[in-house]
């Protein structure tokens, strides 16, 4: 019985040392999403590329809006030809 008490008493500091090690802390932080410190270059590159893609998407949205406006205008012209203004021809001179 005394050996069991001594064994448990020795396991407590050993468990504290193991649980406080950098490897265990790192695994715990990764599992819970608490990344601290500098980001790896892969993540930085992906973040940069994501920013570029977001800018390109915004530019495409603007161009798409312009194309939709042009399409609607042309559609209205094709559907109602009477809405077009007749071209003014110069009068022939005598």
C-alpha positions in Angstrom: 0.0 0.0 0.0 2.9 2.3 0.8 4.3 1.7 -2.6 1.1 2.7 -4.3 1.1 6.0 -2.4 4.7 6.7 -3.4 3.9 5.7 -7.0 1.0 8.1 -7.2 3.0 10.9 -5.5 5.7 10.5 -8.2 3.2 10.4 -11.1 1.7 13.8 -10.2 4.9 15.8 -10.9 5.7 13.6 -14.0 2.2 14.3 -15.4 2.6 18.0 -14.8 6.0 18.0 -16.7 4.6 16.1 -19.6 1.4 18.1 -19.9 3.3 21.4 -19.7 5.8 20.4 -22.5 5.8 22.4 -25.7 4.8 19.4 -27.8 1.6 18.8 -25.7 0.8 22.6 -25.6 1.2 22.9 -29.4 -1.0 19.9 -30.0 -3.6 21.3 -27.7 -3.5 24.8 -29.3 -3.8 23.3 -32.8 -6.8 21.2 -31.8 -8.6 24.2 -30.3 -7.5 26.6 -33.1 -5.5 28.9 -30.9 -2.5 29.4 -33.1 -0.1 31.9 -31.8 3.1 33.2 -33.2 4.2 33.6 -36.8 2.2 32.0 -39.6 3.9 29.5 -41.9 4.8 30.8 -45.4 2.1 28.5 -46.9 -0.6 30.2 -45.0 0.7 33.7 -45.8 0.8 32.8 -49.5 -2.8 31.4 -49.4 -4.0 34.6 -47.6 -2.3 36.8 -50.2 -3.9 34.7 -53.1 -7.3 34.9 -51.4 -7.0 38.7 -51.2 -6.2 38.9 -54.9 -9.1 36.6 -55.7 -11.5 38.8 -53.7 -10.3 41.9 -55.6 -10.8 40.1 -58.9 -14.3 39.0 -57.9 -15.3 42.5 -57.1 -14.0 43.7 -60.5 -16.0 40.9 -62.2 -19.1 41.9 -60.3 -18.8 45.5 -61.6 -18.3 44.2 -65.2 -21.2 41.8 -64.8 -23.4 44.7 -63.7 -22.4 46.7 -66.8 -23.1 43.8 -69.1 -26.5 43.3 -67.5 -27.4 47.0 -68.1 -26.3 46.8 -71.7 -28.2 43.6 -72.2 -31.4 45.1 -70.8 -31.0 48.2 -73.0 -30.5 46.0 -76.1 -33.4 43.8 -75.1 -35.7 46.7 -74.8 -34.6 48.0 -78.2 -35.2 44.6 -79.8 -38.6 44.1 -78.2 -40.1 47.5 -79.0 -38.7 48.9 -82.3 -41.2 51.8 -82.2 -39.4 53.1 -79.2 -36.4 53.8 -81.3 -36.0 57.3 -82.5 -36.0 57.5 -86.3 -32.7 58.5 -87.8 -32.9 62.1 -89.1 -31.8 62.2 -92.7 -30.6 65.4 -94.2 -33.2 67.0 -96.6 -32.1 67.0 -100.2 -31.4 70.4 -101.5 -33.0 71.5 -104.7 
